[in-house]
Amino acid sequence: GPAQGGGGRCVMNAAMSEETRAAFADERQAEIARLVEDRGRARVTELPESFGVSSVSIRKDLDVLADEGRIIRTHGGAIAPLVRGQDLAYDVRDRMQQGEKAAIGRLAAARVNDGESIIVDASTTSLYLARELMQRTSGQSLTIVTNSIRLATEMAVRPDISVLLMGGRVRGRSLSLVGQLGDGVLRRVNVQKAFVGSAGFTTQEGLTETTEEEAQIKRAMVAAAREVYALVDYSKWGRVASATFCRPEELTGVITDAGAPGDMVEGLQGMGIEVQHA
């Protein structure tokens, strides 16, 4: 008799611990999702220590969260999904991934030769490219076409850099000029290279933006340049925003950082698109 009772208790305890484990997993997954949302990304190597579980458990958690659409699974971790239409204010975006953007800006600047005419968009990464060009010694005789009020203001102090600001409606959130007035200047300038950021980037959809207006002006930029370079940090890979402005086959190259997913990088290289890591 007593032995049976003992056995029953064991079964009960096992069942309870299973439920408790599930509850803990739910809590942990919610916590991981919050963490990814706050930071923009998380790595598998960092999470086990934070939560006191094995990397196998963390991988399972990430798979569950990815299935629920709460995160996007990447090689070695996860990134926050881009909510459709989400458009963070410029100063918020400017504070995100600063180290990566600065490194991407340096690599992009190395592609710019004295005497060239280039297009630079109003993305936060492009501002790092502009600042790199400002560090150079005087006498570059560059022409920069941009729809970024902030970039134009910063660069206008240099006598060796001629800044052409595209026309259009001012978007307060990004301090960019958008709309159909903008591409008139592009028809008058012989542009060698365009450097464009994006809200999202996949090998299927290419470069995407959160609004059709922003995408429209960037399409004109892409069409006007002989070479097109995407400036995308790791947080943009695998995300899709609502409006495509540049298909993958239109790209000359992609300038990114070490966090870029290896399979997507290989896919692009297979299409003959050069990928450069910061």
Order of alpha helices (4+ residues) and beta strands (2+ residues): alpha-beta-alpha-alpha-beta-beta-alpha-alpha-beta-alpha-beta-alpha-beta-beta-beta-beta-beta-beta-alpha-beta-beta-beta-alpha-beta
